[in-house]
Amino acid sequence: QAQLVESGGGLVQPGGSLRLSCAASGINLRLATVAWYRQAPGKQRESVATIYTDSSTDYAEPVKGRFAISRDNALNTLYLQMDNLKLEDTAVYFCKAYYDVDHTYWGPGTQVTVSS
């Protein structure tokens, strides 16, 4: 059974750092397009960072230069390193693994709160 579980969220001050993890079971992340999304209160879920099967990456403009997505194929885990966090980065962060329209998986999310 496919499962994604995020961890690493928490409360951090502006300018701080967090590293999110997304552990996968039942699926092979190396064979998927995997991504981090976030959803702030009252807003739509938005893409933050994506890593493709060829290991190329893509980032949303607001996080470029501050966030880094990576994947450990041996551990079957996706990461999001978040540096220089801002108040507007506060959201629930989700990981997503996409194989095709019939095989798309989401984790339950982890809360990131940036506050002084």
Buried (B, 14 or more C-beta within 10 A) or exposed (E): EEEBBBEBBEEBEEEEEBEBBBBBEEBEBBEBBBBBBBBBEEEEBEBBBBBBEEEEBBBBEEBEEBBBBBBEEEEBBBBBBBBEBEEEBBBBBBBBBBBEEEEEBBBEBBEBBBEE
